[in-house]
Amino acid sequence: MQEDRGDGWRKDLRRLLSAWVYILAAAVLSVSAWATGAATGYAILLFVLLFLLVVFRQLPEDDTSAAPTLTVADPDPPADPLPLILASLDGLDMPIFVLSPEAELIAQNQAAHKVFGELAVGLHVSTRWRSPGILDMIRETIETSQPNQIEHSERHPSERVYVVRVAPIDADEAAGASYFLLSFRDISELRRLDRMRSDFVANASHELRTPLASLRGFIETMQGPARDDAKAKDRFLAIMLDQANRMSRLVDDLLSLSRLELKAHVAPEQRVELAPILGHVRDSLAPLAAELGVEIRLDLPEEKIEVLGERDELVEVFENLIENACKYGQDGEVVEVALRRDAGGATEVSVRDHGPGIPAEHVPRLTERFYRVNVEDSRSKKGTGLGLAIVKHILTRHRARLVVKSELGSGSVFTVRF
């Protein structure tokens, strides 16, 4: 301690001597003041003051002020990254959920809310997805911190296919929290396109084979034995035109079905009134009904009944149902169309015919593509076998369903329930 003090005194003396220029200047000023007539005491006092000023300027400041004690402030706790994560996820159009290390739901983005609805925070992921594949994948990722993904299908409210991926978020370890992102990438359109391509080829080749064979046969006949037979040519050309129209209807129905499948998961958002639609369909089918000797009767309530839907698609639904009732139930001579809304708020449109009815074993398969109760009867009435399949896909998009009741000898009732 004494050595430290001695060294400090020597440093102060060296620092003071290094200011000899200022001390000399102070002495010169004092002598000059004395030489100009100032009192000797005043000159001495001036020198002392200037000398002290130099001394205080050169000496170091007090240790307490020169080297203040540094106090280390307690570090601020790390900020929770969850708000920043959610703000980023809301900008994505992919459903994403944030999970805790216990596989409990912490949060979800807007896209997830739109697709899966609002899920309560704190619930285990198994309360919403019971798929063993998803649960095992999440469990493995939580244990190993390695991303995983699988393919998963949802059947309600419409069939969707997702690539489900879970991955950890590298958060600050000091935060004391870790999160996992569960994402759903919709690949339904890709799967549907693949299936539609294969279905189109299989169905179109099967259905087009007969009319194409007919066309080829008639053309060969007209080029050969009937080359000079004008009456045969006229009859064959009429049949060929009918077969070509059949192929055209078939292709149109297949394309319509394909377009409907592409947007089956997008529910309509507009409200449409059903009574004017049913009136329009009745008027458009009036010539066909008159040709078949069938009367279309509408039973509409006075109140205004609206549903969420797309007008053109609903027109196609009721045209298919009423046209089928006219064609296949024409023995009853009357087709009754009724619009009702029950006390629970459900809306129903029923189409009843009084024809021969449909055997019970055929009813569950009526909406399958190209399924016909009677193939020859369907083709003779220019049916493609796709009408009820189109109806089913439109109603699936409208979150509605088709209920079929039929008894042999008593007719059939097709009810659209919204």
C-alpha positions in Angstrom: 0.0 0.0 0.0 2.9 2.4 0.9 4.6 1.6 -2.4 1.4 2.4 -4.3 1.2 5.7 -2.5 4.9 6.5 -3.3 4.3 5.7 -6.9 1.2 7.9 -7.0 3.1 10.9 -5.5 5.9 10.5 -8.1 3.3 10.4 -10.9 1.6 13.6 -9.6 5.0 15.3 -9.4 5.9 14.3 -13.0 2.5 15.4 -14.2 3.0 18.8 -12.5 6.5 19.3 -13.9 5.3 18.5 -17.4 3.2 21.6 -17.1 6.3 23.9 -16.8 5.2 26.0 -19.7 2.0 27.0 -17.9 3.9 27.7 -14.7 6.4 29.9 -16.7 3.5 31.7 -18.3 2.0 32.4 -14.8 5.4 33.8 -13.6 5.7 36.0 -16.7 2.2 37.4 -16.2 2.9 38.1 -12.5 6.2 39.9 -13.3 4.6 41.9 -16.0 1.9 43.0 -13.7 4.5 44.1 -11.1 6.5 45.8 -13.8 3.5 47.9 -14.9 3.0 49.3 -11.5 1.0 46.7 -9.7 1.7 46.2 -6.0 4.1 43.5 -5.1 1.6 41.6 -3.0 -0.9 41.7 -5.9 1.7 40.2 -8.3 2.6 37.5 -5.9 -1.1 36.7 -5.3 -1.7 36.5 -9.1 1.2 34.1 -9.5 -0.1 31.9 -6.6 -3.6 31.8 -8.1 -2.3 30.9 -11.6 0.0 28.3 -10.1 -2.8 26.7 -8.2 -4.9 26.6 -11.3 -2.2 24.7 -13.2 -1.8 22.3 -10.2 -5.5 21.5 -10.0 -5.7 21.1 -13.8 -2.9 18.6 -13.9 -3.7 16.6 -10.8 -6.0 13.5 -11.5 -9.5 13.5 -10.3 -10.5 11.7 -7.2 -10.4 7.9 -7.5 -14.1 7.7 -6.8 -14.9 10.0 -9.7 -12.1 8.8 -12.0 -12.9 5.2 -11.7 -16.5 4.8 -10.6 -17.6 1.4 -9.5 -19.3 -0.4 -12.2 -22.5 -2.1 -11.2 -23.7 -5.0 -13.2 -27.4 -4.7 -13.8 -29.5 -7.8 -13.8 -30.1 -8.9 -17.4 -33.6 -8.5 -18.7 -35.5 -11.8 -19.0 -35.5 -13.0 -22.6 -38.6 -12.0 -24.6 -41.2 -14.7 -25.4 -40.9 -15.4 -29.1 -44.5 -16.6 -29.4 -46.1 -13.2 -30.3 -43.5 -12.7 -33.1 -44.1 -16.3 -34.3 -47.9 -15.8 -34.5 -47.6 -12.5 -36.3 -45.5 -14.2 -38.9 -47.8 -17.2 -39.2 -50.9 -15.1 -39.8 -49.4 -14.0 -43.0 -49.4 -17.5 -44.4 -52.3 -19.2 -46.2 -51.3 -22.7 -44.8 -53.0 -23.9 -41.6 -50.4 -24.0 -38.9 -50.7 -24.8 -35.2 -48.2 -24.0 -32.4 -47.8 -26.9 -29.9 -46.1 -27.1 -26.6 -43.6 -29.9 -25.6 -46.6 -31.7 -24.1 -48.3 -31.7 -27.6 -50.9 -29.2 -26.3 -52.3 -26.5 -28.5 -50.9 -23.1 -27.8 -52.1 -21.1 -30.8 -53.2 -21.3 -34.4 -53.0 -18.9 -37.3 -56.0 -17.5 -39.3 -55.7 -20.1 -42.0 -56.0 -22.9 -39.5 -59.1 -21.2 -37.9 -60.7 -21.0 -41.4 -60.1 -24.6 -42.3 -60.4 -26.4 -38.9 -62.4 -23.9 -36.8 -61.4 -22.4 -33.5 -59.7 -25.0 -31.2 -59.4 -24.3 -27.5 -56.0 -23.5 -26.2 -54.5 -26.0 -23.8 -56.2 -29.1 -25.3 -54.0 -32.0 -26.3 -53.6 -32.5 -30.1 -55.3 -35.9 -29.8 -58.7 -34.2 -29.0 -58.8 -33.0 -32.6 -56.8 -35.5 -34.6 -57.1 -39.1 -33.6 -54.9 -40.4 -36.4 -52.2 -42.7 -35.0 -49.9 -41.6 -37.7 -50.1 -37.9 -36.7 -49.9 -38.6 -33.0 -46.8 -40.9 -33.4 -45.2 -38.4 -35.7 -45.6 -35.5 -33.2 -44.4 -37.7 -30.3 -41.3 -38.7 -32.2 -40.5 -35.1 -33.1 -40.9 -33.9 -29.6 -38.5 -36.6 -28.4 -35.9 -36.2 -31.0 -36.3 -32.6 -32.1 -36.2 -33.8 -35.8 -38.9 -32.7 -38.3 -41.3 -35.3 -39.6 -44.2 -35.5 -42.1 -46.9 -37.9 -43.3 -49.9 -37.8 -45.6 -53.3 -37.5 -44.0 -56.9 -37.5 -45.3 -59.8 -35.6 -43.8 -63.3 -36.8 -44.9 -65.5 -34.2 -43.4 -67.0 -31.8 -44.5 -65.4 -32.8 -47.8 -62.6 -35.2 -48.6 -59.2 -33.4 -48.3 -55.6 -34.7 -48.5 -52.8 -33.0 -46.5 -49.1 -33.4 -46.1 -48.9 -32.9 -42.3 -45.5 -31.8 -41.0 -44.3 -31.1 -37.5 -41.0 -29.3 -36.8 -39.4 -27.7 -33.7 -38.7 -24.0 -33.4 -35.2 -23.0 -32.3 -36.1 -20.5 -29.6 -33.7 -19.0 -27.1 -32.9 -21.7 -24.5 -32.8 -19.0 -21.7 -36.5 -18.3 -22.4 -37.3 -21.6 -20.8 -39.9 -22.5 -23.6 -39.8 -24.4 -26.8 -42.5 -24.7 -29.5 -43.4 -27.0 -32.3 -45.1 -26.1 -35.5 -47.8 -28.4 -36.9 -48.6 -27.5 -40.5 -51.1 -28.8 -43.1 -50.2 -28.5 -46.8 -53.3 -29.2 -48.9 -52.5 -31.5 -51.8 -56.1 -32.5 -52.5 -56.1 -30.8 -55.9 -53.0 -32.8 -57.0 -54.6 -36.1 -55.9 -57.9 -35.2 -57.4 -56.3 -34.3 -60.7 -54.5 -37.6 -60.9 -57.6 -39.5 -60.0 -59.7 -37.5 -62.5 -57.2 -38.2 -65.3 -57.4 -42.0 -64.7 -61.2 -42.0 -64.2 -61.7 -39.9 -67.3 -59.7 -42.3 -69.5 -61.4 -45.4 -68.1 -64.9 -44.1 -68.1 -64.7 -42.2 -71.4 -63.1 -45.2 -73.2 -65.8 -47.5 -71.8 -68.8 -45.2 -72.6 -67.5 -44.0 -76.0 -66.7 -47.5 -77.3 -70.3 -48.2 -78.3 -71.2 -45.0 -80.2 -67.8 -45.0 -81.9 -68.3 -48.6 -83.0 -71.8 -47.6 -84.3 -70.4 -44.7 -86.2 -67.6 -46.8 -87.8 -70.1 -49.5 -88.8 -72.5 -47.1 -90.4 -69.7 -45.3 -92.2 -68.3 -48.5 -93.6 -71.9 -49.5 -94.7 -72.4 -46.2 -96.4 -69.1 -46.6 -98.2 -69.9 -50.1 -99.2 -73.2 -51.9 -99.7 -75.3 -48.7 -99.1 -73.2 -46.5 -101.4 -76.1 -45.9 -103.8 -79.0 -46.3 -101.3 -80.3 -42.8 -100.6 -83.0 -44.0 -98.1 -80.4 -46.0 -96.1 -78.0 -43.1 -96.1 -80.7 -40.8 -94.6 -81.5 -43.4 -91.9 -77.9 -44.0 -91.1 -77.0 -40.3 -90.9 -79.8 -39.8 -88.4 -78.5 -42.6 -86.2 -74.9 -41.3 -86.6 -76.1 -37.8 -85.5 -77.8 -39.3 -82.5 -74.6 -41.2 -81.5 -72.5 -38.1 -82.0 -74.9 -36.1 -79.8 -74.6 -38.8 -77.2 -70.8 -38.6 -77.2 -71.0 -34.8 -76.9 -73.4 -35.0 -73.9 -71.1 -37.5 -72.3 -68.0 -35.4 -72.7 -69.8 -32.3 -71.5 -71.0 -34.2 -68.3 -67.5 -35.5 -67.7 -66.0 -32.0 -68.0 -68.7 -30.6 -65.7 -68.0 -33.2 -63.1 -64.3 -32.5 -63.3 -64.9 -28.8 -62.7 -67.2 -29.5 -59.8 -64.6 -31.8 -58.1 -61.9 -29.1 -58.3 -64.0 -26.7 -56.2 -65.9 -29.1 -54.0 -64.2 -27.9 -50.8 -65.1 -24.2 -51.5 -68.5 -23.5 -50.0 -70.7 -20.8 -51.6 -71.0 -17.5 -49.8 -73.9 -15.9 -51.6 -77.6 -16.3 -50.6 -80.1 -17.3 -53.2 -83.8 -17.6 -53.1 -85.1 -21.1 -54.1 -88.6 -20.4 -55.3 -87.5 -18.4 -58.4 -85.0 -21.2 -59.2 -87.7 -23.9 -59.1 -90.0 -21.8 -61.2 -87.2 -21.3 -63.8 -86.5 -25.0 -63.9 -90.2 -25.9 -64.4 -90.5 -23.4 -67.3 -87.3 -24.7 -69.0 -88.5 -28.3 -68.8 -92.1 -27.6 -69.8 -91.5 -28.6 -73.5 -90.0 -32.0 -72.4 -92.7 -32.6 -69.9 -95.4 -31.9 -72.6 -93.7 -34.3 -74.9 -93.6 -37.0 -72.3 -97.2 -36.2 -71.2 -96.1 -35.2 -67.6 -97.3 -32.3 -65.5 -94.8 -30.6 -63.2 -96.6 -29.2 -60.1 -94.9 -26.7 -57.8 -95.8 -26.4 -54.1 -94.1 -23.2 -52.9 -94.6 -21.4 -49.5 -95.5 -17.7 -49.4 -92.5 -16.9 -47.2 -89.1 -16.1 -48.8 -86.7 -19.0 -48.4 -83.0 -18.5 -49.0 -79.9 -20.7 -48.7 -76.2 -20.2 -49.2 -75.6 -21.4 -52.8 -74.6 -20.7 -56.4 -77.6 -20.2 -58.6 -76.4 -21.9 -61.8 -75.3 -25.0 -59.9 -78.6 -25.2 -58.0 -80.4 -24.9 -61.3 -78.4 -27.8 -62.6 -79.3 -29.9 -59.5 -83.1 -29.4 -59.8 -83.0 -29.7 -63.6 -81.4 -33.2 -63.3 -83.8 -34.3 -60.6 -87.0 -33.1 -62.2 -85.9 -34.2 -65.7 -85.2 -37.7 -64.3 -88.6 -37.7 -62.6 -90.3 -36.8 -65.9 -88.4 -39.4 -67.9 -88.4 -42.4 -65.5 -91.6 -41.7 -63.7 -93.7 -40.6 -66.6 -96.2 -43.5 -66.0 -97.6 -41.5 -63.1 -98.1 -38.4 -65.3 -97.4 -36.0 -62.4 -94.2 -34.8 -60.9 -94.6 -32.9 -57.6 -92.0 -30.4 -56.5 -92.3 -29.0 -52.9 -90.3 -26.5 -51.0 -90.4 -26.5 -47.2 -88.5 -25.1 -44.2 -89.0 -27.1 -40.9 -89.2 -25.7 -37.4 -85.5 -26.5 -36.9 -84.4 -24.2 -39.7 -83.5 -26.9 -42.3 -84.7 -26.4 -45.8 -85.9 -29.2 -48.1 -86.8 -29.5 -51.7 -88.5 -32.7 -52.6 -89.1 -34.1 -56.1 -91.7 -36.9 -56.2 -92.8 -39.0 -59.1 -95.4 -41.7 -59.3 -93.6 -44.1 -61.6 -92.6 -47.7 -61.1 -90.1 -47.0 -58.4 -86.5 -48.2 -57.9 -85.5 -51.6 -56.4 -84.0 -51.1 -52.9 -80.7 -52.7 -53.8 -80.0 -50.0 -56.4 -80.8 -46.9 -54.2 -77.4 -46.7 -52.4 -75.5 -46.7 -55.7 -77.6 -44.2 -57.7 -75.0 -41.4 -57.3 -72.1 -43.4 -58.6 -70.6 -42.5 -61.9 -72.1 -44.3 -64.9 -74.4 -46.4 -62.6 -77.7 -47.2 -64.2 -80.6 -49.2 -62.9 -81.5 -50.2 -66.5 -78.7 -49.5 -69.0 -80.9 -49.9 -72.1 -83.7 -47.7 -70.7 -81.2 -45.0 -69.7 -79.5 -44.9 -73.1 -82.8 -44.9 -74.9 -83.7 -41.8 -72.9 -80.4 -40.2 -73.7 -79.0 -40.5 -70.2 -75.2 -40.5 -69.7 -75.2 -42.1 -66.2 -73.6 -39.0 -64.7 -76.5 -36.8 -63.8 -76.9 -37.9 -60.2 -73.1 -37.9 -59.7 -73.1 -34.3 -60.7 -76.0 -33.6 -58.3 -74.0 -35.3 -55.5 -70.9 -33.2 -56.1 -72.8 -29.9 -56.3 -74.7 -30.7 -53.0 -71.4 -31.7 -51.3 -70.0 -28.2 -52.2 -73.2 -26.6 -50.8 -72.9 -28.6 -47.6 -76.3 -30.3 -48.4 -77.2 -33.9 -49.0 -79.5 -36.0 -51.2 -82.0 -38.4 -49.6 -83.6 -41.0 -51.8 -86.7 -43.0 -50.9 -88.4 -45.3 -53.3 -90.9 -48.2 -53.3 -91.7 -50.5 -56.2 -95.0 -49.5 -57.6 -95.3 -46.3 -55.6 -92.7 -44.0 -57.2 -89.7 -42.3 -55.8 -88.9 -39.2 -53.7 -85.6 -37.3 -54.1 -85.1 -34.8 -51.3 -82.4 -32.1 -51.2 -81.8 -31.1 -47.6 -79.8 -27.9 -46.9 
